[in-house]
Amino acid sequence: MNVKDLPTHSEKKAIESIIEDCESHYLLGPNMFSSKADFYAFLEEEVRFHARLMKLDFQKAKEAYISWAMKYHSAEYDHLL
């Protein structure tokens, strides 16, 4: 990994915010894990919205979302696959 590939401070903050938002939505009802379509709909709507709002590259936001799902909700995520 090159130094240029490391996230900047603002990217780290944006990623943390996206993860917090994902967890908040999950606690209200884990609808994003209802189906594969729901998982990707949440990605396209909620994660993309926050990425735009915080000027974070969508690919990095997507990676954060999937990493969050795999790390903290692996059973639900694995069920989608």
N, C-alpha and C positions, 0 to 999 in steps of 0.2 A: 504494500500500500504506500502510495506516495503521500507526502505531506499535503499536497494540493487536494487529495481525496478526503482528508479529514474534515469533518464538519466545522464550520465557523461557529462562533458563539451564538449568533442570531439563528443559525440553522439548528443548533442544539436546543435553544429555547423554543423554536417553532415545533420541533419534533416532540419535545416534552409536552407542549400544549396539545398537540394532536393526540398523544397517548392519553393524556388526562381526559380529553373529550371522548375518546373511545371508551374508556373505563366508565365515565359518567353515563354514557348511553347504555353500556352493558348493564350497569346497576339498575337502570330504569326498566330494563327488560332486554334480555340478550337476543333481540330480534335479528341482529346482523348474522347470527349463527343459525337462523331458521332454515336457510337453504343456501346453496352456493350462489344462487341469483341474488339473494338478500345480502350476502357477504360482499359481493361485488357492487351491488347498488349502493351500499353504505360507503364503499370506497369511492365510487364515482360522484356521489352527492356530498357527503359530509367531509370526507378526507380531502377531496379536491377543493371544496369550498375553503377549508382552513388553510390549505397549501396556498391558494391564491391570496387569501386575506393576509397571510404572513410572508408572502413572497418567497415561498419555499418551492424548490423544484418538485414537481409532482412525483417523479420517480423516487425521490428520497422520502416523501410523505407516504407513498405506497409501501416502500420497504419498512418504514416504521410501523405502519398498520399491521402488516403481515407478521413482522417480528413480534409485535405485542400479542397478536392472536396466538402465535406458536408458543411463546414463552409463558403467558399467563392463562391461556384458555386452550391448552393443547387438545384436550378431549373434544371440545366443541369444534375446534378447527379441523382435527383429524377426521371427525364425522363428515365434514363437508367434502373431503377428498375421496 
